[in-house]
């Protein structure tokens, strides 16, 4: 993975070639933030574009795993009063928790869903 300095230099070169690139990046960032917030992910506004992208990837991996194990993303959201299975609820970000820590907790939650799937012989299980 490239470091932030080389990424910034790359973006500066690309923006010089395409004057609309900055606006496109801003639009994509806003759309991604809106998607994350719709999933209950707290965004402070201080996150870098890379962190926003990493969050989006982690949430998608978690949701794919939940779906593969029979979870209902509509019912098992953080906003649900009584999710079918708490294991299928995306962890909440703690205040201004650093992104790296939050990503680790999402990855741990994803692994717990995977483990239960293996423990149940690959069968989807829903518990009340």
N, C-alpha and C positions, 0 to 999 in steps of 0.2 A: 504494500500500500504506500502511496506517495505521501511525503510529509506535507504539512500545510503550506510551507514556503513554496515548494515546487508547484503545488496545486494553485496557489494564488498567482504565480507567474504565468502558469498555463492559461488561467482565466483572463488575465490581463491581455495576453496575446490574442486569445479568441475574441474578446470584446473589441479589440482594435480591428479585427477582420469582420466582425458582425456587430454593428451598433445596436441590434435588438436583443443580443444575447443576455445582457443584464436584466432587461425587462422579462425575458422568458424565464430566467433563473428565479427571479422574484415571484413570478406567477406560479411556477412549479413548487417553490417552497411554501407559498400560501396554501396551495391545494393539498400538499402533503400534510401541513400542520392541521388543516381543517379535517382531513381524514383521521389523523391521529386523535384529535380532540373528540371526534365523533365516536371513537373507541374508548374514550375515557382517559386518554393520556394527557397529563398536565404538561403544558408547554409554557416555559417562563418567558421566552423571547430572547434569551441569551444563548441559546443553542446555535452551534454552527450548522451550515448546510450539511456537512458530513455527518454530524450527530443526528440531525433530522432524518437523513437517509438511513443511518444505522438503526434508528428507532423504528422507522417504517419497515425495514427488513425483518427486524426481530419480532414485531407485532404480526407481520404476515406469516412468519414461521410458526409462531404460537397458534395463530388461527387455523393454519393448515393442519397442524397436529390435532387440535381440538376437533376439527371437522372430520379428520380421518378416524377419530375414535368415538364418533357418534354425538359429539357436542352440538348444541344449537347456539350459534353465535348471537342470535337475537335474544334468546332466553338467558344465556349464560354471560351476559355483559355485566360490567361493573355497576351499571345503573339498575339492573334487575333487583327487585326487592328479595326475591327468592329464586336464585339460580337453581337449575336442575342439579348441578354439580359444582360445588365451589372450586374443584380442581380445574374446571374449565373457564374460570374467571381470570382475566388478565390482571396481574398485580398492579396496584395503584402506585404511582410515583409519589414519593414522600417529599412534599414541599419543594425545596430547591435541591433535591437529591442529585448528585452528579450523574450525568448520563451513563458513564461507565458502570457505576454501581447498579443503576436501574436496568441497564442492558443485561447485566449479570443475573439479576433477579428474574427477568423475563426468560432468559436462557434456562435457568433452573426450573422455572415453572413448565417450560416446554419439555424438559427432560422428565419431569414428574409425570406428565401426560403420556409420554412415550413409554416410561417404565410400567405404568399401570396397564397400558395396552399389551405389553409383553407379559406381564404377570397374569393377565386374563386370557392369555393364549391368543392375543390379537383380536379378540372380540370387543366390540364397542360396549361399554358399560355405562349406564346412567343410574345414579343413586339419588335418592331423595333424603 
